[in-house]
């Protein structure tokens, strides 16, 4: 599991070593693109206090919005498992798709044709320049896992990072149970 190659569709799990990084502390990122020139992903376990309707009043939908990452936080992105309903979607891996026709999406949301287990929305994204992510991997900022969840859209945001560390075992079990604010310890 430790020697997994970086590829789109994989999960990046923040190592405890980056606890002081406010952008990525205790995060899990779905890697949606990884090429020799750049990498793009979305943080799966950082819900914001917004719904789609808060951001786009013309859409009558209260699906939550997540912080996708520190880049372009004024842009809305979405990852889903309904490519048959959203033309122009880009396959990430294993039935997970990125983007697609926003006009079709608006109609689906306004007609209550989707569930939160079909789609997840993000403000911003996580991005890395050429070789930047590999350098962070070499500095033990991340470890890579297969996306072994049946549905990343219905994962428990609160315990997702902790459960990944517990599953990894060893010293990770100690970090998994550490308080998020060490001043509370």
KOLLOMAR-117677 format. One record per atom (N, C-alpha, C): atom name; chain; x, y, z; residue in one letter. Coordinates in steps of 0.1 Angstrom, whole numbers, plus 5000, padded with zeros to 4 digits. Example, Ala and Ser with C-alpha at 12.3 -4.5 7.8 and 13.67 -1.06 7.14 Angstrom:
2
<atom "N" "A" <5132 4943 5078> "A"> <atom "CA" "A" <5123 4955 5078> "A"> <atom "C" "A" <5132 4967 5078> "A"> <atom "N" "A" <5128 4978 5071> "S"> <atom "CA" "A" <5137 4989 5071> "S"> <atom "C" "A" <5129 5000 5079> "S"> 
END
This chain:
185
<atom "N" "A" <5008 4988 5000> "X"> <atom "CA" "A" <5000 5000 5000> "X"> <atom "C" "A" <5009 5013 5000> "X"> <atom "N" "A" <5021 5012 5006> "X"> <atom "CA" "A" <5029 5023 5007> "X"> <atom "C" "A" <5036 5027 4994> "X"> <atom "N" "A" <5037 5017 4985> "X"> <atom "CA" "A" <5044 5020 4972> "X"> <atom "C" "A" <5034 5023 4961> "X"> <atom "N" "A" <5022 5027 4963> "X"> <atom "CA" "A" <5013 5030 4953> "X"> <atom "C" "A" <5018 5042 4944> "X"> <atom "N" "A" <5016 5041 4932> "X"> <atom "CA" "A" <5020 5051 4923> "X"> <atom "C" "A" <5010 5062 4922> "X"> <atom "N" "A" <5014 5075 4921> "X"> <atom "CA" "A" <5005 5086 4919> "X"> <atom "C" "A" <4998 5084 4906> "X"> <atom "N" "A" <4984 5084 4906> "X"> <atom "CA" "A" <4976 5084 4895> "X"> <atom "C" "A" <4963 5090 4898> "X"> <atom "N" "A" <4956 5095 4888> "X"> <atom "CA" "A" <4943 5100 4890> "X"> <atom "C" "A" <4934 5089 4895> "X"> <atom "N" "A" <4925 5093 4904> "X"> <atom "CA" "A" <4916 5083 4911> "X"> <atom "C" "A" <4921 5078 4924> "X"> <atom "N" "A" <4934 5080 4927> "X"> <atom "CA" "A" <4939 5076 4940> "X"> <atom "C" "A" <4936 5087 4950> "X"> <atom "N" "A" <4937 5083 4963> "X"> <atom "CA" "A" <4935 5092 4974> "X"> <atom "C" "A" <4949 5096 4980> "X"> <atom "N" "A" <4950 5109 4983> "X"> <atom "CA" "A" <4962 5114 4990> "X"> <atom "C" "A" <4958 5116 5004> "X"> <atom "N" "A" <4964 5110 5014> "X"> <atom "CA" "A" <4961 5111 5028> "X"> <atom "C" "A" <4972 5120 5034> "X"> <atom "N" "A" <4968 5131 5040> "X"> <atom "CA" "A" <4978 5139 5047> "X"> <atom "C" "A" <4985 5132 5058> "X"> <atom "N" "A" <4998 5132 5058> "X"> <atom "CA" "A" <5006 5126 5068> "X"> <atom "C" "A" <5005 5135 5081> "X"> <atom "N" "A" <5007 5129 5092> "X"> <atom "CA" "A" <5007 5137 5105> "X"> <atom "C" "A" <5018 5148 5104> "X"> <atom "N" "A" <5028 5146 5096> "X"> <atom "CA" "A" <5039 5155 5096> "X"> <atom "C" "A" <5035 5169 5091> "X"> <atom "N" "A" <5023 5170 5084> "X"> <atom "CA" "A" <5019 5183 5080> "X"> <atom "C" "A" <5008 5189 5088> "X"> <atom "N" "A" <5008 5186 5101> "X"> <atom "CA" "A" <4998 5191 5110> "X"> <atom "C" "A" <4997 5207 5110> "X"> <atom "N" "A" <5008 5213 5108> "X"> <atom "CA" "A" <5009 5228 5108> "X"> <atom "C" "A" <5005 5234 5095> "X"> <atom "N" "A" <5001 5227 5085> "X"> <atom "CA" "A" <4997 5232 5072> "X"> <atom "C" "A" <4982 5234 5073> "X"> <atom "N" "A" <4977 5246 5074> "X"> <atom "CA" "A" <4963 5249 5075> "X"> <atom "C" "A" <4955 5244 5063> "X"> <atom "N" "A" <4961 5244 5051> "X"> <atom "CA" "A" <4954 5240 5039> "X"> <atom "C" "A" <4951 5225 5039> "X"> <atom "N" "A" <4960 5217 5044> "X"> <atom "CA" "A" <4959 5203 5042> "X"> <atom "C" "A" <4960 5194 5055> "X"> <atom "N" "A" <4960 5201 5066> "X"> <atom "CA" "A" <4960 5193 5079> "X"> <atom "C" "A" <4948 5184 5079> "X"> <atom "N" "A" <4951 5171 5082> "X"> <atom "CA" "A" <4941 5161 5083> "X"> <atom "C" "A" <4931 5159 5071> "X"> <atom "N" "A" <4936 5161 5059> "X"> <atom "CA" "A" <4928 5160 5048> "X"> <atom "C" "A" <4930 5147 5040> "X"> <atom "N" "A" <4920 5144 5032> "X"> <atom "CA" "A" <4920 5134 5022> "X"> <atom "C" "A" <4917 5140 5008> "X"> <atom "N" "A" <4925 5138 4999> "X"> <atom "CA" "A" <4923 5145 4986> "X"> <atom "C" "A" <4921 5134 4975> "X"> <atom "N" "A" <4911 5136 4967> "X"> <atom "CA" "A" <4908 5127 4956> "X"> <atom "C" "A" <4916 5133 4944> "X"> <atom "N" "A" <4926 5126 4939> "X"> <atom "CA" "A" <4934 5131 4928> "X"> <atom "C" "A" <4926 5129 4915> "X"> <atom "N" "A" <4923 5140 4908> "X"> <atom "CA" "A" <4915 5139 4896> "X"> <atom "C" "A" <4923 5140 4884> "X"> <atom "N" "A" <4935 5145 4885> "X"> <atom "CA" "A" <4944 5146 4873> "X"> <atom "C" "A" <4958 5145 4878> "X"> <atom "N" "A" <4966 5137 4871> "X"> <atom "CA" "A" <4981 5136 4874> "X"> <atom "C" "A" <4988 5134 4862> "X"> <atom "N" "A" <4996 5144 4857> "X"> <atom "CA" "A" <5004 5143 4845> "X"> <atom "C" "A" <5018 5147 4849> "X"> <atom "N" "A" <5027 5146 4839> "X"> <atom "CA" "A" <5041 5150 4841> "X"> <atom "C" "A" <5042 5165 4844> "X"> <atom "N" "A" <5031 5173 4840> "X"> <atom "CA" "A" <5032 5187 4842> "X"> <atom "C" "A" <5024 5193 4854> "X"> <atom "N" "A" <5014 5186 4859> "X"> <atom "CA" "A" <5006 5191 4870> "X"> <atom "C" "A" <4998 5180 4876> "X"> <atom "N" "A" <4992 5183 4888> "X"> <atom "CA" "A" <4983 5174 4895> "X"> <atom "C" "A" <4971 5183 4900> "X"> <atom "N" "A" <4959 5177 4900> "X"> <atom "CA" "A" <4947 5184 4905> "X"> <atom "C" "A" <4939 5174 4914> "X"> <atom "N" "A" <4934 5179 4925> "X"> <atom "CA" "A" <4925 5171 4933> "X"> <atom "C" "A" <4916 5180 4941> "X"> <atom "N" "A" <4907 5173 4949> "X"> <atom "CA" "A" <4897 5179 4957> "X"> <atom "C" "A" <4897 5173 4971> "X"> <atom "N" "A" <4897 5182 4981> "X"> <atom "CA" "A" <4897 5177 4995> "X"> <atom "C" "A" <4883 5171 4997> "X"> <atom "N" "A" <4882 5159 5002> "X"> <atom "CA" "A" <4869 5152 5004> "X"> <atom "C" "A" <4863 5154 5018> "X"> <atom "N" "A" <4871 5158 5027> "X"> <atom "CA" "A" <4866 5159 5041> "X"> <atom "C" "A" <4866 5172 5048> "X"> <atom "N" "A" <4863 5183 5040> "X"> <atom "CA" "A" <4863 5196 5045> "X"> <atom "C" "A" <4850 5203 5041> "X"> <atom "N" "A" <4839 5200 5047> "X"> <atom "CA" "A" <4826 5206 5044> "X"> <atom "C" "A" <4826 5221 5048> "X"> <atom "N" "A" <4821 5229 5040> "X"> <atom "CA" "A" <4819 5244 5043> "X"> <atom "C" "A" <4805 5246 5049> "X"> <atom "N" "A" <4803 5258 5053> "X"> <atom "CA" "A" <4789 5262 5058> "X"> <atom "C" "A" <4781 5268 5047> "X"> <atom "N" "A" <4782 5262 5035> "X"> <atom "CA" "A" <4774 5267 5024> "X"> <atom "C" "A" <4767 5255 5017> "X"> <atom "N" "A" <4756 5259 5011> "X"> <atom "CA" "A" <4749 5249 5002> "X"> <atom "C" "A" <4750 5255 4988> "X"> <atom "N" "A" <4746 5247 4978> "X"> <atom "CA" "A" <4746 5251 4964> "X"> <atom "C" "A" <4737 5263 4963> "X"> <atom "N" "A" <4725 5263 4970> "X"> <atom "CA" "A" <4716 5274 4969> "X"> <atom "C" "A" <4722 5287 4975> "X"> <atom "N" "A" <4730 5286 4985> "X"> <atom "CA" "A" <4737 5298 4990> "X"> <atom "C" "A" <4746 5305 4980> "X"> <atom "N" "A" <4752 5297 4972> "X"> <atom "CA" "A" <4761 5302 4962> "X"> <atom "C" "A" <4755 5305 4949> "X"> <atom "N" "A" <4745 5298 4945> "X"> <atom "CA" "A" <4737 5300 4932> "X"> <atom "C" "A" <4722 5300 4935> "X"> <atom "N" "A" <4717 5311 4939> "X"> <atom "CA" "A" <4703 5312 4943> "X"> <atom "C" "A" <4693 5307 4932> "X"> <atom "N" "A" <4697 5306 4920> "X"> <atom "CA" "A" <4688 5301 4909> "X"> <atom "C" "A" <4687 5286 4910> "X"> <atom "N" "A" <4695 5279 4918> "X"> <atom "CA" "A" <4694 5265 4919> "X"> <atom "C" "A" <4688 5262 4933> "X"> <atom "N" "A" <4676 5255 4932> "X"> <atom "CA" "A" <4669 5251 4944> "X"> <atom "C" "A" <4674 5238 4949> "X"> <atom "N" "A" <4685 5238 4956> "X"> <atom "CA" "A" <4691 5226 4961> "X"> <atom "C" "A" <4699 5230 4973> "X"> <atom "N" "A" <4699 5221 4984> "X"> <atom "CA" "A" <4706 5224 4996> "X"> <atom "C" "A" <4718 5214 4998> "X"> <atom "N" "A" <4723 5209 4987> "X"> <atom "CA" "A" <4735 5200 4988> "X"> <atom "C" "A" <4747 5208 4994> "X"> <atom "N" "A" <4755 5202 5003> "X"> <atom "CA" "A" <4766 5209 5009> "X"> <atom "C" "A" <4777 5211 4999> "X"> <atom "N" "A" <4785 5221 5002> "X"> <atom "CA" "A" <4797 5225 4994> "X"> <atom "C" "A" <4809 5222 5003> "X"> <atom "N" "A" <4820 5217 4997> "X"> <atom "CA" "A" <4832 5214 5004> "X"> <atom "C" "A" <4843 5223 4999> "X"> <atom "N" "A" <4853 5225 5008> "X"> <atom "CA" "A" <4865 5232 5004> "X"> <atom "C" "A" <4873 5223 4996> "X"> <atom "N" "A" <4875 5226 4983> "X"> <atom "CA" "A" <4883 5217 4974> "X"> <atom "C" "A" <4898 5218 4975> "X"> <atom "N" "A" <4902 5230 4980> "X"> <atom "CA" "A" <4916 5233 4981> "X"> <atom "C" "A" <4918 5248 4981> "X"> <atom "N" "A" <4931 5252 4982> "X"> <atom "CA" "A" <4934 5266 4983> "X"> <atom "C" "A" <4935 5274 4970> "X"> <atom "N" "A" <4933 5267 4958> "X"> <atom "CA" "A" <4935 5273 4945> "X"> <atom "C" "A" <4921 5277 4940> "X"> <atom "N" "A" <4919 5289 4934> "X"> <atom "CA" "A" <4907 5294 4928> "X"> <atom "C" "A" <4895 5291 4936> "X"> <atom "N" "A" <4895 5296 4949> "X"> <atom "CA" "A" <4884 5293 4958> "X"> <atom "C" "A" <4871 5300 4954> "X"> <atom "N" "A" <4871 5308 4944> "X"> <atom "CA" "A" <4859 5315 4940> "X"> <atom "C" "A" <4852 5307 4928> "X"> <atom "N" "A" <4857 5296 4925> "X"> <atom "CA" "A" <4852 5287 4914> "X"> <atom "C" "A" <4845 5275 4920> "X"> <atom "N" "A" <4834 5271 4914> "X"> <atom "CA" "A" <4827 5259 4919> "X"> <atom "C" "A" <4830 5247 4910> "X"> <atom "N" "A" <4834 5236 4915> "X"> <atom "CA" "A" <4837 5224 4908> "X"> <atom "C" "A" <4828 5212 4913> "X"> <atom "N" "A" <4827 5202 4905> "X"> <atom "CA" "A" <4819 5190 4910> "X"> <atom "C" "A" <4825 5177 4905> "X"> <atom "N" "A" <4824 5167 4913> "X"> <atom "CA" "A" <4828 5153 4910> "X"> <atom "C" "A" <4815 5145 4912> "X"> <atom "N" "A" <4813 5135 4904> "X"> <atom "CA" "A" <4801 5127 4904> "X"> <atom "C" "A" <4802 5113 4899> "X"> <atom "N" "A" <4791 5106 4899> "X"> <atom "CA" "A" <4791 5092 4894> "X"> <atom "C" "A" <4779 5091 4884> "X"> <atom "N" "A" <4775 5102 4878> "X"> <atom "CA" "A" <4763 5101 4869> "X"> <atom "C" "A" <4767 5107 4855> "X"> <atom "N" "A" <4777 5101 4848> "X"> <atom "CA" "A" <4781 5106 4835> "X"> <atom "C" "A" <4770 5105 4824> "X"> <atom "N" "A" <4761 5095 4826> "X"> <atom "CA" "A" <4750 5094 4817> "X"> <atom "C" "A" <4740 5106 4817> "X"> <atom "N" "A" <4740 5113 4828> "X"> <atom "CA" "A" <4731 5125 4830> "X"> <atom "C" "A" <4739 5138 4827> "X"> <atom "N" "A" <4752 5138 4827> "X"> <atom "CA" "A" <4760 5150 4825> "X"> <atom "C" "A" <4770 5148 4814> "X"> <atom "N" "A" <4765 5152 4802> "X"> <atom "CA" "A" <4774 5152 4790> "X"> <atom "C" "A" <4787 5159 4793> "X"> <atom "N" "A" <4798 5155 4786> "X"> <atom "CA" "A" <4811 5161 4786> "X"> <atom "C" "A" <4818 5159 4800> "X"> <atom "N" "A" <4814 5149 4807> "X"> <atom "CA" "A" <4821 5146 4820> "X"> <atom "C" "A" <4834 5139 4816> "X"> <atom "N" "A" <4844 5141 4825> "X"> <atom "CA" "A" <4857 5135 4823> "X"> <atom "C" "A" <4859 5124 4834> "X"> <atom "N" "A" <4862 5111 4829> "X"> <atom "CA" "A" <4863 5100 4838> "X"> <atom "C" "A" <4876 5102 4846> "X"> <atom "N" "A" <4875 5101 4859> "X"> <atom "CA" "A" <4887 5101 4868> "X"> <atom "C" "A" <4892 5087 4869> "X"> <atom "N" "A" <4883 5078 4875> "X"> <atom "CA" "A" <4886 5064 4876> "X"> <atom "C" "A" <4875 5057 4883> "X"> <atom "N" "A" <4873 5044 4881> "X"> <atom "CA" "A" <4864 5036 4888> "X"> <atom "C" "A" <4850 5042 4890> "X"> <atom "N" "A" <4844 5047 4879> "X"> <atom "CA" "A" <4830 5052 4879> "X"> <atom "C" "A" <4829 5066 4886> "X"> <atom "N" "A" <4840 5073 4888> "X"> <atom "CA" "A" <4840 5087 4893> "X"> <atom "C" "A" <4844 5096 4881> "X"> <atom "N" "A" <4836 5107 4880> "X"> <atom "CA" "A" <4837 5116 4869> "X"> <atom "C" "A" <4838 5130 4875> "X"> <atom "N" "A" <4844 5139 4866> "X"> <atom "CA" "A" <4847 5153 4870> "X"> <atom "C" "A" <4840 5162 4860> "X"> <atom "N" "A" <4832 5172 4864> "X"> <atom "CA" "A" <4827 5182 4856> "X"> <atom "C" "A" <4816 5176 4847> "X"> <atom "N" "A" <4813 5184 4836> "X"> <atom "CA" "A" <4802 5180 4827> "X"> <atom "C" "A" <4794 5192 4824> "X"> <atom "N" "A" <4783 5190 4817> "X"> <atom "CA" "A" <4774 5201 4814> "X"> <atom "C" "A" <4767 5207 4826> "X"> <atom "N" "A" <4770 5220 4828> "X"> <atom "CA" "A" <4765 5227 4840> "X"> <atom "C" "A" <4750 5230 4838> "X"> <atom "N" "A" <4746 5232 4825> "X"> <atom "CA" "A" <4732 5235 4823> "X"> <atom "C" "A" <4723 5222 4826> "X"> <atom "N" "A" <4728 5211 4822> "X"> <atom "CA" "A" <4721 5198 4826> "X"> <atom "C" "A" <4721 5196 4841> "X"> <atom "N" "A" <4732 5199 4847> "X"> <atom "CA" "A" <4733 5198 4861> "X"> <atom "C" "A" <4723 5207 4869> "X"> <atom "N" "A" <4722 5219 4864> "X"> <atom "CA" "A" <4712 5229 4870> "X"> <atom "C" "A" <4698 5223 4869> "X"> <atom "N" "A" <4694 5218 4857> "X"> <atom "CA" "A" <4681 5212 4856> "X"> <atom "C" "A" <4679 5200 4865> "X"> <atom "N" "A" <4689 5191 4866> "X"> <atom "CA" "A" <4688 5180 4875> "X"> <atom "C" "A" <4686 5184 4889> "X"> <atom "N" "A" <4693 5194 4894> "X"> <atom "CA" "A" <4692 5198 4908> "X"> <atom "C" "A" <4679 5205 4910> "X"> <atom "N" "A" <4675 5213 4901> "X"> <atom "CA" "A" <4662 5220 4903> "X"> <atom "C" "A" <4650 5211 4902> "X"> <atom "N" "A" <4651 5199 4896> "X"> <atom "CA" "A" <4641 5189 4895> "X"> <atom "C" "A" <4643 5178 4906> "X"> <atom "N" "A" <4652 5180 4915> "X"> <atom "CA" "A" <4654 5171 4926> "X"> <atom "C" "A" <4657 5157 4920> "X"> <atom "N" "A" <4664 5156 4909> "X"> <atom "CA" "A" <4667 5143 4903> "X"> <atom "C" "A" <4680 5137 4908> "X"> <atom "N" "A" <4687 5143 4917> "X"> <atom "CA" "A" <4700 5138 4922> "X"> <atom "C" "A" <4699 5137 4937> "X"> <atom "N" "A" <4708 5128 4942> "X"> <atom "CA" "A" <4710 5126 4957> "X"> <atom "C" "A" <4724 5131 4960> "X"> <atom "N" "A" <4726 5134 4973> "X"> <atom "CA" "A" <4740 5137 4977> "X"> <atom "C" "A" <4750 5126 4975> "X"> <atom "N" "A" <4745 5114 4974> "X"> <atom "CA" "A" <4754 5102 4971> "X"> <atom "C" "A" <4758 5101 4957> "X"> <atom "N" "A" <4753 5110 4948> "X"> <atom "CA" "A" <4756 5111 4934> "X"> <atom "C" "A" <4767 5121 4930> "X"> <atom "N" "A" <4768 5131 4939> "X"> <atom "CA" "A" <4777 5142 4935> "X"> <atom "C" "A" <4782 5150 4947> "X"> <atom "N" "A" <4794 5156 4945> "X"> <atom "CA" "A" <4799 5164 4956> "X"> <atom "C" "A" <4805 5177 4949> "X"> <atom "N" "A" <4802 5188 4956> "X"> <atom "CA" "A" <4806 5202 4951> "X"> <atom "C" "A" <4817 5207 4959> "X"> <atom "N" "A" <4826 5215 4952> "X"> <atom "CA" "A" <4838 5220 4959> "X"> <atom "C" "A" <4840 5235 4955> "X"> <atom "N" "A" <4844 5243 4964> "X"> <atom "CA" "A" <4849 5256 4961> "X"> <atom "C" "A" <4864 5255 4961> "X"> <atom "N" "A" <4870 5258 4950> "X"> <atom "CA" "A" <4884 5257 4948> "X"> <atom "C" "A" <4889 5243 4946> "X"> <atom "N" "A" <4902 5242 4943> "X"> <atom "CA" "A" <4908 5229 4941> "X"> <atom "C" "A" <4922 5229 4947> "X"> <atom "N" "A" <4928 5217 4948> "X"> <atom "CA" "A" <4941 5215 4952> "X"> <atom "C" "A" <4950 5213 4940> "X"> <atom "N" "A" <4960 5220 4938> "X"> <atom "CA" "A" <4968 5219 4926> "X"> <atom "C" "A" <4983 5219 4929> "X"> <atom "N" "A" <4990 5212 4921> "X"> <atom "CA" "A" <5005 5211 4922> "X"> <atom "C" "A" <5011 5213 4908> "X"> <atom "N" "A" <5022 5220 4908> "X"> <atom "CA" "A" <5030 5222 4896> "X"> <atom "C" "A" <5038 5209 4893> "X"> <atom "N" "A" <5045 5210 4881> "X"> <atom "CA" "A" <5054 5199 4877> "X"> <atom "C" "A" <5063 5195 4889> "X"> <atom "N" "A" <5063 5182 4892> "X"> <atom "CA" "A" <5071 5175 4902> "X"> <atom "C" "A" <5069 5180 4916> "X"> <atom "N" "A" <5060 5190 4919> "X"> <atom "CA" "A" <5057 5195 4932> "X"> <atom "C" "A" <5051 5184 4941> "X"> <atom "N" "A" <5042 5176 4936> "X"> <atom "CA" "A" <5035 5166 4944> "X"> <atom "C" "A" <5045 5155 4947> "X"> <atom "N" "A" <5053 5151 4938> "X"> <atom "CA" "A" <5064 5141 4940> "X"> <atom "C" "A" <5073 5145 4951> "X"> <atom "N" "A" <5077 5158 4951> "X"> <atom "CA" "A" <5086 5164 4961> "X"> <atom "C" "A" <5079 5163 4975> "X"> <atom "N" "A" <5066 5166 4975> "X"> <atom "CA" "A" <5059 5165 4988> "X"> <atom "C" "A" <5058 5151 4993> "X"> <atom "N" "A" <5057 5141 4983> "X"> <atom "CA" "A" <5056 5127 4987> "X"> <atom "C" "A" <5070 5123 4993> "X"> <atom "N" "A" <5081 5128 4987> "X"> <atom "CA" "A" <5094 5125 4992> "X"> <atom "C" "A" <5097 5131 5006> "X"> <atom "N" "A" <5090 5142 5009> "X"> <atom "CA" "A" <5091 5148 5022> "X"> <atom "C" "A" <5081 5142 5032> "X"> <atom "N" "A" <5075 5131 5028> "X"> <atom "CA" "A" <5065 5125 5037> "X"> <atom "C" "A" <5053 5134 5041> "X"> <atom "N" "A" <5048 5142 5032> "X"> <atom "CA" "A" <5037 5150 5034> "X"> <atom "C" "A" <5024 5142 5032> "X"> <atom "N" "A" <5025 5132 5023> "X"> <atom "CA" "A" <5013 5124 5019> "X"> <atom "C" "A" <5016 5109 5018> "X"> <atom "N" "A" <5006 5101 5020> "X"> <atom "CA" "A" <5007 5087 5015> "X"> <atom "C" "A" <4995 5085 5006> "X"> <atom "N" "A" <4997 5075 4997> "X"> <atom "CA" "A" <4987 5073 4987> "X"> <atom "C" "A" <4980 5060 4990> "X"> <atom "N" "A" <4967 5060 4987> "X"> <atom "CA" "A" <4959 5048 4988> "X"> <atom "C" "A" <4950 5047 4976> "X"> <atom "N" "A" <4946 5034 4974> "X"> <atom "CA" "A" <4935 5032 4964> "X"> <atom "C" "A" <4922 5038 4970> "X"> <atom "N" "A" <4914 5042 4961> "X"> <atom "CA" "A" <4901 5046 4965> "X"> <atom "C" "A" <4892 5034 4967> "X"> <atom "N" "A" <4892 5028 4979> "X"> <atom "CA" "A" <4886 5015 4981> "X"> <atom "C" "A" <4871 5017 4986> "X"> <atom "N" "A" <4867 5029 4987> "X"> <atom "CA" "A" <4853 5031 4992> "X"> <atom "C" "A" <4843 5029 4980> "X"> <atom "N" "A" <4832 5023 4984> "X"> <atom "CA" "A" <4822 5021 4974> "X"> <atom "C" "A" <4816 5034 4969> "X"> <atom "N" "A" <4815 5044 4978> "X"> <atom "CA" "A" <4810 5057 4974> "X"> <atom "C" "A" <4817 5068 4981> "X"> <atom "N" "A" <4826 5075 4975> "X"> <atom "CA" "A" <4833 5086 4982> "X"> <atom "C" "A" <4823 5098 4985> "X"> <atom "N" "A" <4811 5098 4979> "X"> <atom "CA" "A" <4802 5109 4982> "X"> <atom "C" "A" <4794 5107 4994> "X"> <atom "N" "A" <4795 5095 5000> "X"> <atom "CA" "A" <4787 5093 5013> "X"> <atom "C" "A" <4797 5090 5024> "X"> <atom "N" "A" <4809 5093 5023> "X"> <atom "CA" "A" <4819 5090 5034> "X"> <atom "C" "A" <4816 5099 5046> "X"> <atom "N" "A" <4820 5095 5057> "X"> <atom "CA" "A" <4818 5103 5070> "X"> <atom "C" "A" <4830 5113 5070> "X"> <atom "N" "A" <4827 5126 5068> "X"> <atom "CA" "A" <4837 5136 5068> "X"> <atom "C" "A" <4845 5137 5081> "X"> <atom "N" "A" <4838 5135 5092> "X"> <atom "CA" "A" <4844 5137 5105> "X"> <atom "C" "A" <4855 5127 5108> "X"> <atom "N" "A" <4853 5114 5105> "X"> <atom "CA" "A" <4862 5104 5109> "X"> <atom "C" "A" <4870 5098 5097> "X"> <atom "N" "A" <4869 5104 5085> "X"> <atom "CA" "A" <4876 5098 5073> "X"> <atom "C" "A" <4891 5098 5075> "X"> <atom "N" "A" <4897 5109 5079> "X"> <atom "CA" "A" <4912 5109 5080> "X"> <atom "C" "A" <4916 5099 5091> "X"> <atom "N" "A" <4909 5100 5102> "X"> <atom "CA" "A" <4913 5092 5114> "X"> <atom "C" "A" <4912 5077 5110> "X"> <atom "N" "A" <4901 5073 5103> "X"> <atom "CA" "A" <4900 5059 5099> "X"> <atom "C" "A" <4910 5054 5089> "X"> <atom "N" "A" <4915 5063 5080> "X"> <atom "CA" "A" <4926 5059 5071> "X"> <atom "C" "A" <4939 5057 5079> "X"> <atom "N" "A" <4941 5065 5089> "X"> <atom "CA" "A" <4953 5063 5097> "X"> <atom "C" "A" <4952 5050 5106> "X"> <atom "N" "A" <4941 5048 5111> "X"> <atom "CA" "A" <4939 5036 5119> "X"> <atom "C" "A" <4941 5023 5110> "X"> <atom "N" "A" <4936 5024 5098> "X"> <atom "CA" "A" <4938 5013 5089> "X"> <atom "C" "A" <4952 5011 5085> "X"> <atom "N" "A" <4960 5021 5085> "X"> <atom "CA" "A" <4974 5020 5081> "X"> <atom "C" "A" <4982 5014 5093> "X"> <atom "N" "A" <4978 5016 5105> "X"> <atom "CA" "A" <4983 5009 5117> "X"> <atom "C" "A" <4996 5016 5122> "X"> <atom "N" "A" <5003 5008 5130> "X"> <atom "CA" "A" <5016 5013 5136> "X"> <atom "C" "A" <5015 5026 5143> "X"> <atom "N" "A" <5025 5034 5141> "X"> <atom "CA" "A" <5025 5048 5148> "X"> <atom "C" "A" <5013 5056 5143> "X"> <atom "N" "A" <5008 5053 5132> "X"> <atom "CA" "A" <4996 5061 5127> "X"> <atom "C" "A" <4985 5061 5136> "X"> <atom "N" "A" <4983 5050 5144> "X"> <atom "CA" "A" <4972 5049 5153> "X"> <atom "C" "A" <4973 5059 5164> "X"> <atom "N" "A" <4985 5063 5168> "X"> <atom "CA" "A" <4987 5073 5178> "X"> <atom "C" "A" <4982 5087 5173> "X"> <atom "N" "A" <4987 5090 5160> "X"> <atom "CA" "A" <4983 5102 5154> "X"> <atom "C" "A" <4968 5103 5151> "X"> <atom "N" "A" <4962 5092 5148> "X"> <atom "CA" "A" <4948 5092 5145> "X"> <atom "C" "A" <4939 5096 5157> "X"> <atom "N" "A" <4944 5093 5169> "X"> <atom "CA" "A" <4936 5096 5181> "X"> <atom "C" "A" <4941 5109 5187> "X"> <atom "N" "A" <4951 5116 5182> "X"> <atom "CA" "A" <4956 5128 5187> "X"> <atom "C" "A" <4945 5139 5185> "X"> <atom "N" "A" <4944 5149 5195> "X"> <atom "CA" "A" <4934 5159 5193> "X"> <atom "C" "A" <4938 5168 5181> "X"> <atom "N" "A" <4928 5174 5175> "X"> <atom "CA" "A" <4932 5183 5164> "X"> <atom "C" "A" <4938 5196 5168> "X"> <atom "N" "A" <4936 5200 5181> "X"> <atom "CA" "A" <4942 5211 5187> "X"> <atom "C" "A" <4950 5206 5199> "X"> <atom "N" "A" <4964 5206 5197> "X"> <atom "CA" "A" <4972 5201 5208> "X"> <atom "C" "A" <4972 5209 5221> "X"> <atom "N" "A" <4967 5221 5220> "X"> <atom "CA" "A" <4965 5229 5232> "X"> <atom "C" "A" <4954 5223 5241> "X"> <atom "N" "A" <4945 5215 5236> "X"> <atom "CA" "A" <4935 5209 5243> "X"> <atom "C" "A" <4939 5196 5251> "X"> <atom "N" "A" <4951 5192 5248> "X"> <atom "CA" "A" <4956 5179 5253> "X"> <atom "C" "A" <4961 5181 5268> "X"> 
END
